Amino acid sequence: MVAEVLRPNVQDLQQDVIKLLGQISDLMSRASSNLSSDEPDNKYIDFEKHIRNETSKVENLELRMAIVAPMKAGKSTIVNAIAGQDILPSRNSAMTTLPTEIIFDGDLKQPILTLNSGVVSVFQDTLVALREKIKERGLETIRESLANYPHLQKYPKLIQELKVGESIPRKSEGRQNIALTLTSLNDIVRVCSILDPQSDPIQYLEDVPKIKTPFWRAVGGNQANTQGKLVIVDTPGPNEAGENLRLQAVVAEQLVKSSIVLIVLDFTQLKNEAAEKVKQDVQRVIELRGKDNLYVLVNKVDQRRDGDMNPNQVRNFVAAEFGIDEIGDKNRVFEISARRAFTSANFLMELQQSPNTKVSELKTVRALAQEVFGIDWEEELEDATIAQLQRKAERLWKKSGFEPFLNDAIAALMREAAPRCMSSALKIARSNLTILNDDVQLRSSAINQDDEKIRLELEALKKDLESLNECRNRLQEINTIRENLENNLDNLLIKLKKNAKMSLEKYFKEEEYERGNVVQKVNIQARDFLSQTISEFERFPLFTQWIPREMKSQIEFKSSGIFEFKNEVEAENFANQAVAYSKVRAEDILSAIRKQARTEIAAARSSIMNFVDTQTKPIIKNAQQRLNEVFDVNLSLPQPNLASEDIEVSNPYIKRNTKHIEQGYEYVERRERKWWSLWLIPVTVKERVKKPDKEVKYFTVYLEDVISQVNDSLEKSIDDINSNIRDYIEDDFQQRINIFFNELNIYLTNYSDNLRLAQADQKKKTEEKNQLIYELNSLISESKENIKDTSYYLERIKQLMEKK
């Protein structure tokens, strides 16, 4: 164990972790050399590469966030919005084929793109290969091959004329030069995938283009608290166009290399095939990194229309799809409009850099005007001032939803970049060390065993594997358990759906109503339509017990479900109370439904676990006894996700009314000329006239709206619970069982592999064999020590992050 007290600051902790990772990397190098076999796959070499890669990230204190999405979900636009300028190219046709690192550096004034010598060399070789292909097939034939790609038509001629060595710039400064270089590189990849797939540069790249750029505005407002750099990796979407592109492998590679995964989903296509493919890819990373490192952006919410999913429904849907609802952190899923964010950020940054420029000379003003002025943007722009446009841009930025994303996610990640980066590296190292330790312990023990014993053990393990496969094929019992569970839950939910609804059949009891005073009448009416209960659950409080006492005296019952108030404030207060009561009551019902559903599922889980345990325990025990080693593998099925969207209830309609109250009559005097004075002399005459009616405002609340919405939401929520249960049973339930058997199979196979190596070790010369035994014992000792050290540092990093 580390003897000295851990140094308290991040910079010193960084050096301690780098030193430990170096020791572990050397240990894996020794293992790959001393434990190697004739087999082509040497896992310890891969372990060493992974650890060296993680060490590099810790040395540079970089937190890599891979940004993945279906095609045209808006990945590049999001990165551009964060940077405040158009540094990543985008267009209507598929754009990204080449992963690109974006490193945010607060000290920079303008973005810089760099290509290392390896990237430049690969693309130069690609251009040579393409030039030969064009020469071989002819320019016109090549253009015909690219007929379906108008944006690529110019490249054959350009490639013919380019001077190799001068065509790929190693460094590009400023957004225009960067966009030009990246567009050319991405298009070269696409041209190559069509004309000469064998020369696809993606397969030869060992590094990717890197853009260093400042944040548009100080994220989180305090750069002093930021240790480390955030690196966002823009990756191709899994459904990017291009038949021969090896993009899925590219995405998978970047996911494995990244500590944080940012998923971008298109609001208008949340359930399509590409989004499902992203989900599958990300699951691999979740298994390695955990769910704590997953963030989701739902883009294009500016296209939401009536009837679409509301924000709560979207968050619940996404959280359930990617399994992050169990974390309890609300700052994992963000709704944004990248187009709005980029348009406003791009304009404000230009205005910041050129404050005295005229409106007509601003390059970004037309895009802003189209966004904020609508169909009359050209006319509105003619009269717009800089101040007005700036206000519009700031308002558009707020409406984009980007501010919460930057402050709650990106800023938090920047502050935690260093500890998260170190934690990620240590977890990978510890996982690899555990595998190494298991391997060398078994091999060290077996090397001194009788050859016949090893042969018999290999035969026994072979039979164990066969028994596992037979056991797996006999799991028909699970189908019976699953069918019974589905039937029980269906019956339960149908009954609950019927009983949970509020009743509108009778608002009040007529006889009691006729005898009661105003407040009593309200109590009777409210008791019937706001406190219907279901027999399976405890009685919920009456609505009149819910509302404040002082409010009761202000309620005047007018007709069925309609309440009248003298002013709008009182009406709104009552409406708010009615909505709050209905939502809490509905959530109470849903909570009870979830509880009963989980009880049913727990019983089914227990049955399956008992069955699988009964079938596999003898196999496991036999392996334990023979190998004299603890082999404790238990089936652990995940808890089902039974979340449903929040009950959505709008405030009931408050109607503004006026009525006229008669004010009686009065006598008024007026001067008239009468006939008897020949209309020469005016006289005073009194006349009885009606006073003007007094106009009085009053406000009515319609509670039928509340009841209707609650009933609809309850039914939808129960349906969602039912849907989640079926998904769990049909997908997660069976998938976890499959994973269990696969892992058990792999584990036993690994035993066999190590025993075969030990069998070969026995045939070595005495001196060579003794040297191997010494090395195995050394690896056992050092791997155990390093496992302790990684656990120690992980705990210290956890404490450090909890203090932030």
N, C-alpha and C positions, 0 to 999 in steps of 0.2 A: 504494500500500500504506500501511497505517497506520504513521506514522513513529514515534510515541512508544511506549515500552514499555508493554505492557498492564498496567493496574492489577491488583493481585493478588487483591483480594477480590471476592466475589460481588456485593456491592452496587454497586461501581464498574463491574464488568463489565456489570451490568444497564444502567447509564446509557450505556455505550459501544454496546451492542447496540441500545438504543432509538433512539439517534441515527442509527445506520446504517439501521435499518428505516424511519425517517422519510425518509431520503434516497431509499431504494428506492421507498417509497410515492409520493413526489413524482415520481420518474422515471416510474413507471407512469402517473401522472396526466398527465404531459406526453405520454407515448406514446399514451394514449387520445385526447387532444385533437388531436395533430399527425398521428397515423397512422390516424385514424378513416376509415371508408369509409361508403358508403350501406347496407352490410349491417347487419341488426339486431343481430347478435352482435358485441360488442366485447370480446375476451378480456382486453384490458389493464384494462378497468374491473373485471372479476372479479379479476384479479391484484391490483389496488389494494385491493379489499375484503378479500381474503384476508390481505394483508400488514397492513392496519390492524387486522384482527381478531387477528392474531398479536401485533401490537404492544401491543394492550390487555392481552393475557394476560401479556406480559413486564412491562408496567408494574405490574400487580397481582401478579406472580409467582404465577400460578395454574397448576396442572397439572390439566387437565381429563381425567377418566377417565369415559368413557361406559360404563355398565353395561347390557349387552344380554342378552336371553334369550328363549326361548319363553315363552308365557303360563304363569303359575303355577309357574315354575321357582324362584321365591323371591327375586327381586331386591329387593323392598321389605323383606323380612324380613332380608336380609343388611345392608342399610343401617341398619335399626333396631338390629341386633345391634352394629354398629360404634359407633353413637351410644349404645347402652345403654338406649334408650327408644323407644316406639312413635311415631316422628315421621312416618313415611309410612304412610298407610292401606293396609290389605290386607283381603281377604275371599275367600270361596270362588269368587265370580264374578269375571270380569275387572275389574281395578281401574284400572291406570295407562293413561291416554290422553294425559296432559299431561307432557312432559318436565319434570323438576324438578331444579334444582341443589342439592346439599348441600355446603356449605362448612364444613369442620372448622376450628374456631377454639378453641385451648386457653384463651383468656382469657374465654370466655363461661361463664355459670353455668346458663343454660337456653336452649333453642332458640328462634329467632326466624324467622318467615316474613315475607318482604317481597314485595309485588307493585308493580312500578313503574307509572306512570300509563298507559303503553301497554297493559299487560296488563289493568288494571282497565277501561280504556275499551273494549277488545275484548269483554270479558265482559258489560259493561253493554249494549253494542249487541246482543250475542247474546240477552240476556234480553228486550230490547225486541222482537226478531224473534220469539222464542218466544211471548211474550205475544200478539202479533198472530196467530200461527198458532193458538194455543189459542182465541182469540176467534173466529177464522174458522171453525174446524172443530168447536168445542164441546168442553166438558170431557170428556164421556162418550166421545166418539169418540177423543179423544186418549188416554184411559186404555185403551181397547181396543187402540190401536196399541202400547201399552207392556205388554200383557198378559203377554208372555214375559219381562218384566224386572221382577220383584216389587220389587227395591230401587229402581226408578225411579218407582214408582207415586205416590209422595208429591209429586213435583216439579211436576206441572201445577198443582195447587192452590196450592203455595207460590209459584210464579212469578206466578200471578195476584195474590197478596196482597202480593208484595214491592214495596217502594218503591225504584225505580231510583235509584242514587246512594248508598243506604245498605246495599245488599245485599252488596257486595264489599268486605271489609275490606282496606285497604292493608297492614296490619301485624297479625300474629297471634303472640302470645307463649305459650309453654308447649305441651306436646305435644298436649293435648286440643284446644286452639283450632286448632293447626296441622292436626291430623288432620281436624277438622270442615271447615275451609276447603278443604283439598285434596280431600277426598271430594266436597264440593259442586261444585268446579270440574271434576273429572273426570267426575262424573255429568252435569253440564250439557253437556259435550262429547258424551257418549253420547246424551243425550236429543235434542240437536240433530242428531246423525248419523242418528237414526231419524225425527224429525219434520220437520226442515228442513235437509237436507244442504247446501244452498246457503249457509247461514249458519254453517257449521262454523267455530268460532273458531280452530282450529289453523292454517288457511291465512292468517290475518291477524296472527298473533303474531310479533313481531320479537324478543321476549325471553321468558324463562320465569320461573316462580316460583323464589325463592331462599330456602333455609333455611340459616341459620348456626347451628351446633351444636357443643358441645364433644365431644371423644372421651370415651367412658365411662371408660377408663383410659388413662394416658399411654402411647401407642404407642411402642415402642422404648425407653421409659424415659428419654429425653433430649430434651426439646423445644428445648434450647439449640442443638442441631446442626441444627435444621430451618430451612431458608430457604424461604419461600414457603408457599402454601396448596394443599392438595389439594382439588379440586372433583370430586365424584362426580355424574354426571348419570344419574338414573333415567329410563329410556326405556320406551316401550310395547314389548311383545313383538311380533314379526312376525305371530304368529297370534292376537293379541288379538281378542276378539269385537267385532262391529260391522261390518256390511256396507259402510257408507259412510265409515268412518273412513279418513283419509289417513295411516295410521300408518306404512306402509313409508317414505314420503317423510320423515316426522318422524324415524324411526330413522336413515335415511341422512344426513340433515342433521346430526344430533348426532354421528354417527361422524366425519364430515368435520371438524367443529369440534374434536374431541377429540384430545389427544396420546397418551393411553393408552386402550386398550380392554380392559375386563374382561368376559369372557364367562361367563355363568352357565348351566350345563347341568343338567338334571334327570337324576340317575343312573338313574331308572326309564325314561327315554325318550331315551336317548342317540342313537338312530338314527332318530328319527321325522322327519317332513317339516319341522317347524318348526325343529329343530336344524340341518337341512340349509340352511334359508333363512338362519339366522343366519350359518352358514359362508360363504355367498355374499356377504352384506353385508359381512362382516368382511374378505373378500379385497380389497375396494376400498381399505380403510384400510391393509392390509398393504402394498399396492403404493405407497401414498403415504408411510406412516410407517415401514415396516419391521417385521420380526417381533420386534425387541427391545422393542416397546411393547405386546406382547400378553400378557395373563394370563387364566387359565381357572380358574373355580371349579366343581367338580362337587358339586352340592348333593344333599341327601336320601340320603346314603350310610348313614344309620341304617336305611334300608329294605333294605339288602343282605341277601340270604339265601344259603344254601348253593347252590352252582352258579352264582352270579352272578360277574361279573368281579371279580377281586381288585384291590387298589390299584395294583400294578404294571401290570396289564393295562389298567386305566382310564387311567393316565398315558400309557402307550404309545399307546393308541387315540386319546386326545385330542390328544397331540402330533403324531401322524401326520395326523389329520383337519385340523388347522389349520396344519400345516407348521412347528411350533416345535421339533421334535426336533433340528433341525440346530444350534440355538443352543448347546446343551450346558449350559444353565442349568436345574438341577432345580427352582428356585423359580419356576416358571411355572404349574404345574398343582397345585391344592390340592383335597383332598377335605374337605368340610365337612358339617355338619348345621346349617343356619341356624336351624331351629326350636329345637334344643337350645341353640345359642349365644344366641339372643334370649331364650329363657325364663330362662336362668341370669343373663344380663346385666341383664335387666329387674328381676329379683328383687333382685340384689345392689345395683343402683343405688338402688332404693327403700329397701333396708335401710341403705345408706350415708346417704341423706338423712333417714331416720326411724329412728335406731338404737334408740329406746326404745319403739317401737310393739309392741303385742301381736301374736302370731301371727295371731289371728282378724281383726285389723284391717288386715293387709297385703293390698293389692289384688292383688298378683302371686303370692300364695302358692298359690292353687288351681292355677294353671297349672303352677307348679313341682312341686307334689305329684303331679299327674297324670303328669308326665314322669318323676319319679324313683321313685315308689312303685308304679306299675303299677295293676293292677285293684283293689288294696286301698287306694288312695290316701286315700279318705275316712276309713277307720278309722285308718290310719297317721298322717294329719294331726292327728287328735284328740290324739295323744300326743306329737307332734313338738315339739321346742324350737327356739328361734331358732338356737342353736349347731349343732344337728343339720342344720337346713335350710340354713344357710350352708355347711356342709361338703358337703352334697349338691349345692348350686348350683355350688360351685367344682369339684367332681368332674365335674358335667355340662358345665361350660365346657371342661374339658380334653378330654372325650370328643367335643366338638363339632368339634374340628380347627381352631377359629378362631384359637387362639394362634399357631401357625406362620404362618397367613395374615397376621395383623396384624404380626407381628414381621419376617417375611421379605419380605413384599411391600409392605404399606401403609407401614410405618415406613421402609423403604428408599426408597420413592417420595417420602415427605415430605422426607427428607434431600436427595434429589436433585431436588426439585420445580423449583427455580430453574434449575439448569443444563440439565435436560431440557426445560424450557419454552423457554429461549433457543435450545437446539439445534434443537428442532422448528421454531421460527419461522424460523431462519436457513436450514434445509434447504428449506423452502417458498419462501423468498425467492430462494435461489440457483437453484432449478428454474425459477421464473418469469423470472429474469434471463437464463438461458441461452436460453430461447425468444425473448425480446425481442431478444437480441443476434443470434441467427440470422436473425430476420426483417429487422432493419434493415440488416444487412450485405448480404443479397441485394437488398433494395429499393434501397439506395444504389448498389450496383453496376449494377443494371439500369436505373436512371433515366436514365443517360447513354448507354445503348445505342440502336442504331437500332431504330425501331419494327418494322421487318420482321423483325429478329433475334428480338425478343421474341415476335412472332407465331409465328415458326417454332419457337421454344423451347416455346411453349405447345402447339403441335401435337405436338411430340416428347414432351412430358410426358404428353399425353393418350394417345399410343401406348404410352408406358412403363406407364401405369396399366392399359391394356388387356392388355399383355403379362403384367403381374403376375397379373391375373385368370386369363388363360389358363394360366399356369404353375401357379397354385393348383389349377386344375381338372385338371391333368395329374399330380397327385401320387398316382396309383394305385400307383406304385412303393412308396410308404410302406406300403401295406396288405400287399404281398408281404413286405417286410422284417419287418413286425410279425408276420405269421403264422409265418414261419420262426423268429423269436425265441421266440414262444410254444411252438412244438413243441420246440425245443432245450431250453428251460428245463423244460418238463414232463418230458421224458425224464431230465434231470439230477436233478430233485427226487425223482422216483419211485425212482430208483436209490439216491439218498442216504438217503431215508426208510427203505428196506429195510435198508441196510447200517449205518446209524447206531445202530440199537437194540442194547441190551445183550442178551446171550443167557442164557436160563435153562434151556436144554435139558439142559445137563450142568454140575453144580456143580463136580465134581472128577474127576480121572482115578483110577479105582478102584484100579488096581494100585499107582500111586505113593502113593495115600492109605494103603493097607494097610501099606506099608513105612515110611512117614514118621513123625516125631515130631509133637508137637502143633503147633508153629509151622510146620513144613514142610507139615502138612496144611492149615493156614490159608492158607499161601502158594499151594498148588496150587489150593485152592477159590476163593480170591479172584482168582487169575490168570484163571480161566475165565469168571467171571460179572461181573467189574468192569473187565476190560481188553480187551474186544472192540474191535477197531479196524476202520476201513473202509479199503479198499485205496487210496483216492484221497488219503489224508492220512498224515502222519507218525504213527508209533506213539506213543500217549500213555503216560506212566509207569504201571507197575503199582500197584495199590492198596497193596501192601505196601511199595512204595518211597515212598508218600505219607504213611502214618501214622508217627508218631514211633517211634523204636526201642524206647523203654521200654514202649510200649503192646503191642508184639508178644508180649512174655513174659506178658502178662496175659490173652491170648485163649485160650479153651478151646472147641474145636469140638465141638458136641453132635450136630447133625443137619443135614440139607441146608438151608443158608441161615440157620442159627440159631447165635448165639454167646452164650456164657454168661460172666457176670462175678460176682465175689463181692460187689461193692457197687454202688450205683446211680451213684456218681460215675464209676467206670470205664466203666460201660455207657453213660452219657450222652456221655462223652468220645469213645468209639468211634463212637457213633451220629453225633455231630457231624462227626467226620472222614469217615465214610462219605458223609454228605450233601454236605460240602464237595467231596470228590473227585468225586462224581457230577455236581455242578453245574458245576465247572470243566471237566470232560471234555466235558459236553454243550455248554457255551458255546464250547469250542474247535472242536467239530464244526460248530456253527452259524456261527461266524466263517468257517470254510473254505467253507461253503455260500454265505454272502453274498459272499465274495470271488469265487467262481466265477460266481455269478449276475451280479455287477457286470461281470465280464469279458465275459460274453455280451452284456449290455446295452450296454456301451461299444462293442462291435463294431457293434451295430445302430445306435447313435447316430451313430457315425462314418459308416456307410453313408448314413443319412438326411441328415446334414450335408453330405456330399460331393454327394449328389444335389441338394439344395436349392441349395447353393452353385453347382453347375454350371448350374442353371436360372436363377438370379437374378443371377449375377455380371455377365453381359453388360449386363443392364438397368441395374444399379447403376453399372457403369463408364461406360456411355454418359451417364448423368445427371451423373456426376462430371466427365467431360471437357467436357461442354457448359456446365455451370454453373461450371466452374473452382473447385470447392469440394470439400473432402474430405467424402465421404459414406460413412463406414465403418460399415455395419450388418452384424453377424455373428450367425448363428443360434446361440443358446446355450441348449441344452436343460438342464433341471435334472437333478441326480443323483437317481436313484430312492430312495425311502424303503424300505429293506429291514429296518427294525427289527421285532423281534418281542418279545413280552413276555418278561421274565426267566424263566428256568427256575425253576419253583416246586416245591420238594421239601420235604415235611414230614419231621421227624425220624422214623426208624422206630420202630415200637411197641416200648416196653420193658416187658416183662411182669415183674411182681413175683411171685416164687414162694417157696414154703417147702417144705422137706423135713425128714424126721425121721431122725436117726441113732441107731442103737441104742447104749446105753451099758453093756451087760452086766448082770451080776447082783451082788447083795451079800447078806450075812447081817445080819439085824436082830434085836434082842432085844425080847421083850415079856413081860409078866406075864400068866399064865393060871392059872385054877383047874382042877385036874384031878379026875377022878372018884375016883382012889384016895385022895385026901385029903378025900373027901366034899365037895369044892368049898368046903372051909373055909379052906385055906391056899393063897395064890397062889405059883406057882413061875415061875422065869425059863426061857423057851423061845427057842432060836435058829431063825430061819426064812430060807430062801433066797428072795429076791424079785428081780424084774426092775427095774432102774433105769429111770426115765422117759426116753423118747427125747428127744434134744436137737433143738430146732427151729432150723433154719438157713435164713436168707434168701439167695436168689440171684436174679440178674437176667439175662434173656435178651433179645437184640436180634434182630429179624426183618428181615434185609436184603432179603427179597423185596419189602417195601413200597417201599424205595428204588428198586429196579430198575423196578418197575411204574410208579412216579410219573415217573421219568426218561424212560422210553419214551413215556408219554402226553404229557409236556411237549414232548419232542423232536418228536413227530408233530404236535402242535398248533403249535409254533413254525415248523416247515417249511411247514405249511399257511398260516400267517400270512404268511410270506415270499412264498409263491406268490400269495396274495391281493393283497399290496401291489404285486407286480410287475404283475399284471393291471390293477390300478387305475392304476398309473403308465402302462402302455402305452395303456390305453383312454381315460384322462382327461388326465393331465398331458402325456403325449407329444404327443397331437394338439392339445391346447389351446395349448401353447406355440408350436407351428407356426402355428396360427391367429393368435395374438397377433403373431407376427413379421410375417406378411403384412399384418395390419391396421395395424400401426405403420408399416410401409413405405409402405402406401397413404396413410396420413394425412400422412406426411412429404412425399411427392411432391405430394400435393394442396395442402399448405401452400406448396410452391414455386410452384405454379400461381397460388394466390391472391395471393402477393406480387408475382409478375410482372404479374398483371392490374392490381394497384394501381400498379405502376411504369409500366405502359402509360398509365394515367389521369394519372399525374403528368406525363408528357411533354407533355400537352395544356395544362398550366397556363401562365399567363403567366410571363415570364422572372423577374420579381422574386419572384413566389410560389414558383416552382420553385427559385430559388437559396436562398430562405429554408428550404424543405423540405430541400434538400441539407445546408445548415448544421445543421439540427436533427437529421437522420439521423446525420451524423458526430459530433455531440455525444452523441447517445444511444449510439452504438457505443462511444465513449471512456468514457462514464460507466458503462455497463453492464459493460464489461470490468473497470473499476476496482472496481465494487461486487461483482462475482463474486470477485475476489481477496480483498476484505475479508471477505466471508462465509466463504470457505474458511479464512482466517486465524483468525477468531474461533471457528469450529467446531473447529479443531485445538486452540485454547487451552482451550475448554470440555471437550474430550475429555481433555486432560491434567489438568484440574481434577477431573473425575469419577474418573479413575484413581487419584488421590491419596486419595480418600475411603475 
